Amino acid sequence: MKFYDCTTAPSPRRVRIFMAEKGIEIDTVQIDLANGEQFSEEFKAINPLCEVPLLVLEDGTSISQISAICRYLEEIYPDNPLLGRTPVERAVVESSNQQLQMNGFAAGAEAFRNATPGFKNRAMPGPHNYSQIPELAERGQQRLDNLFSDLEAHLANSQYIVGDYYSIADISALCVVDFAKWVKKRIPEDYSNLQRWYDQVSSRPSAKA
Ligand SMILES: N[C@@H](CCC(=O)N[C@@H](CS)C(=O)NCC(=O)O)C(=O)O
């Protein structure tokens, strides 16, 4: 198996933390996104989406999308489950994780990619160019504010995103909070629940991945 990564990008970090929590080591290839290596013919041939993360299996099967990669890894390395331990827990974890993808990652990407000069015409990742829309950057900032506020309320009564169970949803939320710093968004000083959770999850050794 080969894992295609970019150490500076927030999306592959979600998979790196997932692998670190499970103690999995996979041959890793760095794709230099800053210099456009994702558009090279060689990489396009294995991922026409021109994105990382990507997992390529021994038989040549390419798996893109964080949730699909993590699901595959969970199935072949079932120890220390991060997607849930019961049918109900798996459903709740997936629901939380999808919400974090939509209200966290998509919001952060909206805020970052629509406002950063280096991403002119690159407002969306992938093989097609899209122009920046400044209003979307502003909306992305509002969405991140709302996510932080919703997480603060949620974590008042919950140790982790899903009860007392550390899961992929915590990995996603941690990466969203760190990604939000790219658009100068930080946990507000009076958000003690979100800060307590953040200190807890970011002090796990996996967070360095
Ligand atoms: N939906 C994808 C998102 C992956 C993604 O957005 N990757 C970014 C890095 S954080 C990327 O490859 N960007 C390439 C580019 O900006 O051209 C997933 O779940 O894996």
The ligand as a Tripos MOL2 file, in Angstrom:
@<TRIPOS>MOLECULE
LIG
   20    19     1     0     0
SMALL
NO_CHARGES

@<TRIPOS>ATOM
      1 N1        -12.9130   15.6630   -0.2620 N.3       1 LIG1
      2 C1        -11.5030   15.3840   -0.2070 C.3       1 LIG1
      3 C2        -10.7770   16.6560    0.1060 C.3       1 LIG1
      4 C3         -9.3120   16.5770   -0.1050 C.3       1 LIG1
      5 C4         -8.6920   17.9570   -0.2700 C.2       1 LIG1
      6 O1         -9.3580   19.0000   -0.2510 O.2       1 LIG1
      7 N2         -7.3560   17.9450   -0.4130 N.am      1 LIG1
      8 C5         -6.6250   19.1660   -0.6620 C.3       1 LIG1
      9 C6         -5.5170   19.3450    0.3800 C.3       1 LIG1
     10 S1         -6.1760   19.7940    1.9690 S.3       1 LIG1
     11 C7         -5.9400   19.0600   -2.0210 C.2       1 LIG1
     12 O2         -5.5140   17.9920   -2.4230 O.2       1 LIG1
     13 N3         -5.8160   20.1980   -2.7170 N.am      1 LIG1
     14 C8         -5.2010   20.2190   -4.0070 C.3       1 LIG1
     15 C9         -5.2560   21.5990   -4.6040 C.2       1 LIG1
     16 O3         -5.5540   22.5650   -3.8890 O.co2     1 LIG1
     17 O4         -4.9820   21.7130   -5.7960 O.co2     1 LIG1
     18 C10       -11.2180   14.2720    0.8100 C.2       1 LIG1
     19 O5        -12.1090   13.9610    1.6310 O.co2     1 LIG1
     20 O6        -10.1680   13.6380    0.7420 O.co2     1 LIG1
@<TRIPOS>BOND
     1     1     2 1
     2     2     3 1
     3     2    18 1
     4     3     4 1
     5     4     5 1
     6     5     6 2
     7     5     7 1
     8     7     8 1
     9     8     9 1
    10     8    11 1
    11     9    10 1
    12    11    12 2
    13    11    13 1
    14    13    14 1
    15    14    15 1
    16    15    16 2
    17    15    17 1
    18    18    19 2
    19    18    20 1
@<TRIPOS>SUBSTRUCTURE
     1 LIG1         1 GROUP 0 **** ****
